[in-house]
Amino acid sequence: MKSKILILFASLLLSFNALAISLQDAKAQGFVGEQTNGYLGLVKETSDAKTLVSSINAKRKSHYQKIAKKNSLSISDVAKLAAEKAIKATKKGHYIQTTSGKWVKK
């Protein structure tokens, strides 16, 4: 089961690479960051960043639901695991959210 989860997370990360240019640009410009709940958050609100966050989070939720269903886990457990991986993978200088909800640069 653990290997299935890892494969699904890898496919999740690869699917986000399709949006990598705009997502990475938004991260590099400090508009968005990784939250502790497994979803992308707005650091600085702009209409483009807000649209990007909505799009990415809808895709993440769909992937989390698939992973949760296949592995008999709750979606919040999957999102929590994804948050740990996303925050760990965040590049230096990009924003991450602390457990208190504060945005900090990694």
C-alpha angles and dihedrals in degrees: 000000000000091000090051090053091049091050091049091049090050091052089047092054092046091052089054090054088069085068093036097117097055094034093048091045090052091048093046091050091050096243096122139024143179116274127209090243095067096258134104115257137202114250095172116017118233126150092246092049091047091052091047092050092050092049095046094044093050089053092046092051090051091050092045090052091051092048092046093050095047093049101035092243132133117259089238091056090051091046091050091052090047091050091054091051094044093049091047090050094047112118122243110270095029122110127262128177121240122222088259089059097252119138115232134171113249 
